[in-house]
Amino acid sequence: MIQRKLLKVIKNELFKGKAILIYGPRQVGKTTLLEMIANELNQKIKLFDCDEPDVRKDLTDTTSAKLKHLIGDSKVIMIDEAQRIKNIGITLKLIQDKIKDVQVIVTGSSALELSNKINEPLTGRKFEFLLLPISTAEMIRHTDYEQEKRLLEARLLYGMYPDVLSQPGNERKILGNLAGSYLYKDIFTFQDVRKPEIIENLLEALALQIGSEVSYHELGNNLGIDQLTVRRYIDLLEKTFVVFRLRAFRRNIRNEIKKSRKIYFYDNGTRNALLSNFSPVKLRVDKGALWENFLVSERKKWLNNNTFDTKCFFWRTTQQQEIDYIEDRDGVINAYEFKWGEKNHLKFPLTFTKAYPDAKTSLIIPANYLDFIGI
């Protein structure tokens, strides 16, 4: 079993009077993480699996007296797939307020209804964590450094979902099932989406624009919908942890682009499945986009798993000078360019280096990528 970095992080926050909320995409191992936590604790644990109809009934519109009966003398309460419980936030608030010395741990596959139902009732009563697909750092701890380097091209093609990593040879079937609306079906469950096929067409369009600036206006024209609908659907896809956005970095220069954005997938494999393209890297015209999406998503995992408070951007000017990726952490700026080819050096735009003379600049290539993603 691959040990998750968040296991230690979450353990350090237990029994501090706060509920633990674990969000994340479907099939990334949230239930498995609950099992890992349970194995680490010498406490009586009660698990509520909200896929079970009787469990949903017990936890819906309940009372503190009934909850005390259900929990008994357990010291840890685990609620899996909690977004399936109506008004789950009120139920959790009752546990927090009325049943003392009990640690509540909750998982949810989507931030949509779960966050809406939880945020207000649990204000000041929760710690939140995001569980993403397996990271390269986690895989290296599970196997070894050299093996992961040898499998780099497979990672670019098939990504890092647990089932993909544990079932070599079945990657395409697994990813096909994930990309076939399963990964984002919470959108259709919880939101008013009148034309589901638009979501699929939008995802294909975004998959083709990795590494490029995304225009809501252009996407709307191509899909036959207005900009507001494009914006809303992308927001929904972000809340279901299918994609995430980078904003443009702007601080000192008049001609820096301000309002643009780039969109990445949390996992290369689901991106390639949407396009039905698993051709070898050497034969692909989009190898640069694959490399960029892989690095940005792996860096996001590393920042998330280590709970680093970091602002992430890209940089571009109206004269088309650009830098792939920028981080601002505590006022320290790091700028990165990503190249699949084994280049030894790269000149960063003089406009950028003059405007931000203290920024650190780095070129990330296959020879040094493991340093960038926290190894």
Order of alpha helices (4+ residues) and beta strands (2+ residues): alpha-beta-alpha-beta-alpha-alpha-beta-alpha-beta-alpha-beta-alpha-alpha-alpha-alpha-alpha-alpha-alpha-alpha-alpha-beta-beta-alpha-alpha-beta-beta-beta-alpha-beta-alpha
